[in-house]
Amino acid sequence: MPPSDAVTVPHVTSAQLATKSLCAYYGKRMAIRNVNLEFEARAVTALIGPSGCGKTTLLRCLNRIHEVTRGASVTGEVLLDGENIYAPGVDPVLIRRRIGMVFQRPNPFPTMSIVDNVVAGLRLTGEARRTSERLEIAERVLRQAALWDEVKDKLGRSGLSLSGGQQQRLCIARALAVEPEVLLMDEPASALDPISTAKVEDLMTQLAARYTIVVVTHNMQQAARVSGYTAFMLAQEDGVGEMVEFGATGELFTRPRDRRTEDYLTGRFG
């Protein structure tokens, strides 16, 4: 099987985020190897592949959350607007503000109200100190997250009082409040019911008009519905994840170039 750095990666029209020879480790164990990808600006890119192929690890490398895990490390580059976010002197906290993340399970802060959950990131950065300003930002991003009409009369209630789907959209609003340029989403609908899943998918489509979005999903239909580009990853015989194929979603799903991609999409494995 060809190594990942031999994979032909089509260039996107306008890449805002990219990886070059990216490798990630947990201690001495390599998790992903030589990932070279370009993420189209203001579009949704889906990362697909069977469990254990490194999709979430790759996602966590894109905003330096991976290195928070004890013993975790990265080699290679992640470029945001052409600048390597792993270069010496780069502030990882600033990077995580510019590249926000929404996790697989909703994680509102349990002791905070709905509105305080939304502006929690602003409090950490010392911004939006005035109550009126915080409320203005909260309303704006709750509207962006298609949640305002459902919570506007109960902003003082706990974030945990919301349904699972509402909690996930609350977490999306919280990520948007600090005005990121890129939004990473790790299976954001996997724990949700079909109605809530549809709302999150609609939201991703709407947000792509303003943000570069990278989403990990195990749901092939979801990837086909929401993404403009798709990257297929697969763990090799040594257990290390590599990128097998990347391209426009419609083309990759209907005319995959690699037999392994076709086998995965048609359910022969994974």
ROGU-690506 format. One line per 3 residues: number of its first residue (from 0); their letters; for each residue x, y, z of C-alpha. Coordinates in steps of 0.001 Angstrom, whole numbers, plus 500000, padded with zeros to 6 digits. Layout:
<rs>
NUM) A) X/Y/Z  ...;
</rs>
This chain:
<rs>
0) MPP) 500000/500000/500000  501361/503438/499150  502407/505685/502032;
3) SDA) 500238/508699/502678  502807/511147/501348  502381/509420/497965;
6) VTV) 498657/510138/497910  497689/512651/495259  495846/515421/497093;
9) PHV) 493822/517735/494852  494353/521392/495640  491306/523214/496889;
12) TSA) 490387/526624/495526  491281/528670/498595  492822/526878/501577;
15) QLA) 492665/528616/504940  494005/525656/506919  496473/522990/505811;
18) TKS) 498711/520228/507136  502165/519282/505903  503701/515905/506755;
21) LCA) 501724/515924/509995  502440/513071/512399  500943/512680/515876;
24) YYG) 502151/510565/518778  500940/509332/522139  504217/508847/523923;
27) KRM) 506335/506763/521524  503319/505350/519693  502585/507005/516368;
30) AIR) 498853/507609/515825  498777/509335/512419  501464/509547/509762;
33) NVN) 502348/512095/507086  498939/513703/506666  498929/516323/503927;
36) LEF) 495610/518111/503577  494179/521449/502527  490899/522683/504003;
39) EAR) 488821/524958/501816  487935/528319/503344  484254/528753/504223;
42) AVT) 483345/525175/503382  482727/521941/505281  485372/519212/505057;
45) ALI) 484399/515791/506452  486921/513351/507922  485662/509783/507523;
48) GPS) 487044/506327/508198  486622/503386/510588  487143/503718/514329;
51) GCG) 490782/503913/515338  492085/505422/512102  493106/508736/513680;
54) KTT) 490290/511089/512637  489804/512640/516063  493546/512763/516693;
57) LLR) 493979/514697/513451  491167/517046/514422  492750/517696/517832;
60) CLN) 496086/518474/516164  494488/521241/514120  494111/523555/517127;
63) RIH) 496807/522151/519424  494422/520401/521796  496261/517135/521095;
66) EVT) 499304/518312/523016  497200/518798/526172  497182/515003/526577;
69) RGA) 500150/513926/528676  502953/512558/526510  501278/513611/523251;
72) SVT) 503334/515328/520568  503272/516396/516926  505759/516684/514089;
75) GEV) 505192/518399/510766  503166/521565/510291  499642/522891/510588;
78) LLD) 499278/526120/508623  496618/528715/509433  496595/531447/506808;
81) GEN) 500068/530244/505831  501582/530432/509337  502663/527299/511219;
84) IYA) 500681/527130/514469  503386/524879/515972  506189/527360/515341;
87) PGV) 508213/528478/518378  506612/531357/520239  503073/530733/518969;
90) DPV) 500546/530989/521807  498373/527829/521832  495616/529653/523738;
93) LIR) 495349/532187/520928  495307/529359/518369  492426/527666/520194;
96) RRI) 490530/530923/520050  491063/531253/516305  490277/527556/515762;
99) GMV) 487330/526604/517960  486161/523089/518750  482846/521366/519453;
102) FQR) 483120/517946/521056  481214/514722/520503  479037/515014/523591;
105) PNP) 477512/518336/524664  479471/519760/527583  477755/522877/528948;
108) FPT) 479238/524092/532211  476828/522661/534808  476976/525542/537295;
111) MSI) 476422/528252/534677  473266/529678/533181  472565/529467/529478;
114) VDN) 473818/532995/528838  476904/532544/531035  477754/529335/529165;
117) VVA) 477714/531263/525905  480057/534023/527062  482338/531820/529189;
120) GLR) 485183/532083/526691  484954/535859/526637  485253/535965/530415;
123) LTG) 488459/533911/530233  489996/536372/527766  488853/539382/529772;
126) EAR) 486620/540706/527013  483032/541926/526956  483077/543008/530602;
129) RTS) 479852/545003/530445  476688/543008/531023  474935/544693/528098;
132) ERL) 477768/543743/525746  477782/540134/526928  474038/539918/526357;
135) EIA) 474371/541373/522854  477034/538801/521953  475016/535981/523514;
138) ERV) 471943/536885/521475  473959/537171/518259  475623/533778/518541;
141) LRQ) 472512/532042/519862  470770/533288/516734  473683/531974/514648;
144) AAL) 473276/528629/516390  469530/528621/515650  468798/528456/519378;
147) WDE) 467695/531979/520339  463967/531493/519809  464031/528360/521972;
150) VKD) 465899/529871/524951  465312/533642/524886  462798/533443/527753;
153) KLG) 464962/531235/529984  468497/532579/529638  469010/532414/533403;
156) RSG) 468355/528676/533615  471123/526099/533769  472535/524934/530471;
159) LSL) 471781/521403/531649  468056/522195/531595  468140/522006/527793;
162) SGG) 467651/518896/525673  470694/517116/524258  470298/518741/520856;
165) QQQ) 469855/522170/522406  472915/521626/524603  475002/520849/521532;
168) RLC) 473825/524004/519783  474584/525900/523009  478143/524567/522836;
171) IAR) 478348/525649/519202  477187/529135/520232  479846/529174/522972;
174) ALA) 482516/528333/520389  481262/531083/518072  481230/533751/520794;
177) VEP) 485015/534226/520660  484781/534768/516877  486916/531888/515562;
180) EVL) 488032/531626/511965  487779/527829/511883  485359/525489/513657;
183) LMD) 486296/521861/514392  483455/519441/515145  484035/515927/516493;
186) EPA) 480960/513840/515633  478695/516651/516845  475471/514736/516184;
189) SAL) 476437/511181/517160  474668/511372/520548  471556/513127/519220;
192) DPI) 468135/511995/518019  467261/512310/514293  465422/515636/514668;
195) STA) 468288/517221/516623  470778/515732/514158  468959/517401/511269;
198) KVE) 469099/520751/513072  472841/520447/513671  473400/519468/510031;
201) DLM) 471370/522464/508832  473390/524638/511171  476709/523378/509774;
204) TQL) 475538/524215/506261  474548/527743/507314  477746/528382/509283;
207) AAR) 479914/527326/506335  479023/530625/504689  481138/532352/507360;
210) YTI) 483493/529748/508825  485865/527035/507678  484467/523824/509197;
213) VVV) 486136/520436/509676  483842/517671/510941  484604/514090/511989;
216) THN) 481690/511769/511255  480970/508044/511054  477730/508786/509214;
219) MQQ) 478342/508536/505473  474956/510048/504645  475746/512983/506916;
222) AAR) 479101/513536/505227  477394/513477/501837  474739/515950/502984;
225) VSG) 476838/518586/504718  480368/518546/503275  481922/519993/500176;
228) YTA) 485121/517953/500609  485882/514605/502223  489088/512970/503440;
231) FML) 489115/509191/503980  491519/507852/506607  492494/504275/507362;
234) AQE) 494750/502559/509900  497505/500618/508153  498850/497206/509148;
237) DGV) 501047/498782/511828  497986/500477/513345  498969/504002/512280;
240) GEM) 496330/506150/510612  497003/507577/507182  495027/509563/504681;
243) VEF) 494002/507346/501779  492022/509715/499594  490777/513307/499515;
246) GAT) 488523/515125/497116  485254/516888/496456  482592/514926/498313;
249) GEL) 480404/514235/495295  483328/512873/493318  484836/510846/496161;
252) FTR) 481497/509207/496974  480597/508377/493369  483989/507864/491726;
255) PRD) 486570/506979/494397  490076/506546/493031  491237/504055/495668;
258) RRT) 489653/500614/496027  489867/500879/499821  487713/504019/499736;
261) EDY) 485120/502240/497621  485134/499220/499952  484545/501433/502975;
264) LTG) 481804/503511/501353  479961/500396/500209  480143/498789/503654;
267) RFG) 482615/495999/502912  484444/496941/506103  484371/499516/508879;
</rs>
